[in-house]
Amino acid sequence: MLNESRSGRRARLVLAGLLLVMPVVAYLWVAAYARVSPKVAGFPFFYWWQLLWLVISVVLMGVAYFLVRGAR
């Protein structure tokens, strides 16, 4: 993207930052997942929530990486 404007690069960097903040907010919002039910395969919801956000975090970090890489 050689002809991308300065505002376009800034927008990519802002979007990358938002993608990186999402998992932090999800982990710090304890009231959303601090419960035992529902259980999946015998494990409380608390563990499934954290495992799900681990996978989501990896995907979001990968997308943020490519956004930053493309902005440079």
Secondary structure, DSSP 4 states (H G I P E B T S, - for coil): -TT--HHHHHHHHHHHHHHHHHHHHHHH-GGGT---PSPBTTB-HHHHHHHHHHHHHHHHHHHHHHHHHHH-
